[in-house]
Amino acid sequence: MKFELGRCLLQERLVEYGITVEDLMKALQYKRERIFDYIENKRMMPLAVAISVADTVGCTVNELYELTAIDMTGRKT
């Protein structure tokens, strides 16, 4: 099944797991602007970044974005 990425849920995951943007910045050595680009949907996380973020936060990669399933006919399910 194919999936379409929707809105980034990083801010929600940070709140849920009690992690601040500053904590994430320090742990991954990313600039504040880059993290906010992801949070504000200005930039999509590359897979390697999403894996690192998910591991640091304590969630799965799938929990970082809204996902819409698309069936074989191209319809959203």
Beta strands, then each sheet from edge to edge (+ up, - down):
strand 1: 2-8
strand 2: 65-70
sheet 1: 1+ 2-
end
